Amino acid sequence: MATAGKVIKCKAAVAWEANKPLTIEKIEVEPPQDNQVRVKIVATGVCRTDLFYLNEADNKDLFPMVLGHEGAGVVESVGPGVTEFQPGDKVIPLIISQCRECRFCKSPKTNQCEKAWHVVPHNVSQAPTSKLNCKGKKLLQFMGISTFSQYSVINQIALAKIDPAAPLEKVFLLGCGICTGFGAAVNNAQVEPDSTCAVFGLGAVGLAAIMGCKYAGAKKIIAVDINADKFDKAKEFGATDFVNPKDHDKAVSQVISEMTNGGVDFSLECVGDVKLMRAALESCIPAWGVSVIVGWTDKEEFSARPNDLIGGRTWKGSVFGGFKGKDGVAKMVRDYMDKRIKLDEFITHKMTLDDINKAIELLKEGKSIRTFLSVSPQ
C-alpha cells in the first residue's frame, strides 16, 4: 500500500485521564517494526473491561491511552520478520496471544502464551512498543491493541487471520465478549448434554455463555439478572428459566437450589462481582457442581467456606473462554459463517467512532448489549 513505511495520521478516541469522556483526536501511527503489523481497524465494540480501566482502575500511569480491545480490521503493512500476514488480510486482534512455540502454547492445559508476557504489553501502564502518538505524547496501547483508533500497530502473535469472506462488522465481537462467554461454558466448564446450568449476568458475555450452554446440550439454563428486561434476549440465546434476585426474599443460591433439586451442574458468573461469584458457587450441586468465574475485576478478594468445595464442587476461572487465540478465533469465525453460533443478535446499536462516548453511556446504563462502532470505511 502507498502508506507502507510512512507515518499515518488518523482519528482515534483518546483517554487523557480517568473518569473523563474520550476525545476524538488526530494521532500519528508509526510504521510497524520487527514482528509487528499495522492494522486498519474497521469495526470495534465497547466492552466493560474498557470501562473498568477508564473509570475504576485508579492508576494515573494508565493515561494518556487509547482503549479498545474488541475489534477487527485489515492488514495495511507488515514489519520485518512477519511471515504469517500480508497486506489485505482480514484480522482480529487478540487479548490472549498465541506464539505457537512456547511450552504454554504447546500444552492443551492452558490458553496462555508464555512469550506474550514479555512481548505484548498487557500491563497497560508500560507500553514501550506503542507506535501511537498525539500532541507530542506517547499514547499507551490498551492490552497492546487499541482498537479505538483507525490504525494500530500490533505484534503478530496477537493477531488472528480470519476467513476473507467474514463480515468485519459482525465478527469483531469475537475479539473478546462472545469467545469469553461461549468458551467459558464449552471449554472451561465443559457443560454436558442434558445438564442444568445457571448464568449470572446477561450482558454480552453472559448471553454468550447461555449460547455455549445450549450449544453443549444443556436441558435447563437459568438466566439470572436484576434487570428483567434482558430475559427475552436471554431466551433468544437458549435460556429456559429466569431468576430476578429482587423478586425473592431468600438468597439466589437457595432459589436456584430449590428449582433444581439441590443445585445446578454448572454455573457461570459473568459480571465481575465477588458476591455473585460466591452465589454462583453455592448454586451448584455440592456433590459435583462446577462453577466458573468469568467476570473481570481485580479490586476485591473473594471467599468461600471450605465445605463449599470439600463435598465435590469445583471452582475455577476462565480467561477468553479458554480459547487459544489464533486457533480459537479463526474457528469461531468459521462457526459463525456456518451458522453454528449467533453474532448478529448481540448487536443492539450501530454508531461511528465519533459517537463513542454515547456508546459508553449506553453500556454503563445497561441499555445496550454491544454497539458496533464503525472506525474506518472498508
C-alpha positions, 0 to 999 in steps of 0.5 A: 500500500502507498502508506507502507513505511510512512507515518499515518495520521488518523482519528482515534478516541483518546483517554487523557485521564480517568473518569473523563469522556474520550476525545476524538483526536488526530494521532500519528501511527508509526510504521510497524517494526520487527514482528509487528503489523499495522492494522486498519481497524474497521469495526470495534465494540465497547466492552466493560473491561474498557470501562473498568480501566477508564473509570475504576482502575485508579492508576494515573500511569494508565493515561494518556491511552487509547482503549479498545480491545474488541475489534477487527480490521485489515492488514495495511503493512507488515514489519520485518520478520512477519511471515504469517500476514500480508497486506489485505488480510482480514484480522482480529486482534487478540487479548490472549496471544498465541506464539505457537512455540512456547511450552504454554502454547504447546500444552492443551492445559492452558490458553496462555502464551508464555512469550506474550508476557514479555512481548505484548504489553498487557500491563497497560501502564508500560507500553514501550512498543506503542507506535501511537502518538498525539500532541507530542505524547506517547499514547499507551496501547490498551492490552497492546491493541487499541482498537479505538483508533483507525490504525494500530500497530500490533505484534503478530502473535496477537493477531488472528487471520480470519476467513476473507469472506467474514463480515468485519462488522459482525465478527469483531465481537469475537475479539473478546465478549462472545469467545469469553462467554461461549468458551467459558461454558464449552471449554472451561466448564465443559457443560454436558448434554442434558445438564442444568446450568445457571448464568449470572449476568446477561450482558454480552458475555453472559448471553454468550455463555447461555449460547455455549450452554445450549450449544453443549446440550444443556436441558435447563439454563437459568438466566439470572439478572436484576434487570428483567428486561434482558430475559427475552434476549436471554431466551433468544440465546437458549435460556429456559428459566429466569431468576430476578434476585429482587423478586425473592426474599431468600438468597439466589443460591437457595432459589436456584437450589430449590428449582433444581433439586439441590443445585445446578451442574454448572454455573457461570458468573459473568459480571465481575462481582465477588458476591455473585461469584460466591452465589454462583458457587453455592448454586451448584450441586455440592456433590459435583457442581462446577462453577466458573468465574468469568467476570473481570475485576481485580479490586476485591478478594473473594471467599468461600467456606471450605465445605463449599468445595470439600463435598465435590464442587469445583471452582475455577476461572476462565480467561477468553473462554479458554480459547487459544487465540489464533486457533480459537478465533479463526474457528469461531469465525468459521462457526459463525459463517456456518451458522453454528453460533449467533453474532448478529443478535448481540448487536443492539446499536450501530454508531461511528467512532465519533459517537463513542462516548454515547456508546459508553453511556449506553453500556454503563446504563445497561441499555445496550448489549454491544454497539458496533462502532464503525472506525474506518470505511472498508 
